[in-house]
Amino acid sequence: MPVLILLGIGAIYGIAGLIDRCTPSKPNSNMNDKERTQWIIKQNQKRIEKIMRKYL
């Protein structure tokens, strides 16, 4: 019985992690231009790394 509870909890966290990983985050509306630019560069770098992993 405790094993089933742990498996259920693990499944919930796994699904939540997949959803978090697949949905892009949005920039805060209170960011200044420099922070927004850094955020966009970071997001683009993540996309580039994801594409490169696919083809390596």
C-alpha positions in Angstrom: 0.0 0.0 0.0 2.7 2.6 0.8 4.4 1.7 -2.5 1.2 2.7 -4.4 1.0 6.0 -2.6 4.6 6.7 -3.5 4.0 5.8 -7.1 1.0 8.0 -7.2 2.9 11.0 -5.8 5.8 10.3 -8.2 3.4 10.2 -11.1 1.8 13.6 -10.1 5.2 15.2 -9.8 6.3 13.7 -13.1 3.3 15.0 -15.0 3.7 18.4 -13.4 7.4 18.5 -14.4 6.5 17.6 -18.0 3.9 20.3 -18.2 6.3 22.8 -16.7 9.0 21.8 -19.2 6.8 21.9 -22.2 5.1 25.2 -21.6 7.1 28.3 -22.3 7.3 30.8 -19.5 6.3 34.4 -20.0 8.3 37.5 -19.2 7.2 39.6 -16.2 5.4 42.8 -17.2 7.6 44.8 -14.7 10.9 43.9 -16.4 13.0 46.6 -17.8 14.4 46.4 -21.4 17.8 44.9 -20.3 16.2 42.2 -18.2 13.7 41.4 -21.0 16.5 41.1 -23.5 18.4 38.8 -21.3 15.3 36.7 -20.7 14.7 36.4 -24.5 18.3 35.4 -25.1 18.1 32.8 -22.4 14.9 31.3 -23.9 16.4 31.3 -27.4 19.5 29.5 -26.1 17.3 26.8 -24.6 15.5 26.3 -27.9 18.9 26.1 -29.8 20.2 23.5 -27.3 17.0 21.5 -27.6 17.3 21.5 -31.4 21.1 20.6 -31.3 20.4 17.7 -29.0 17.9 16.3 -31.5 20.5 16.3 -34.3 23.6 15.2 -32.4 
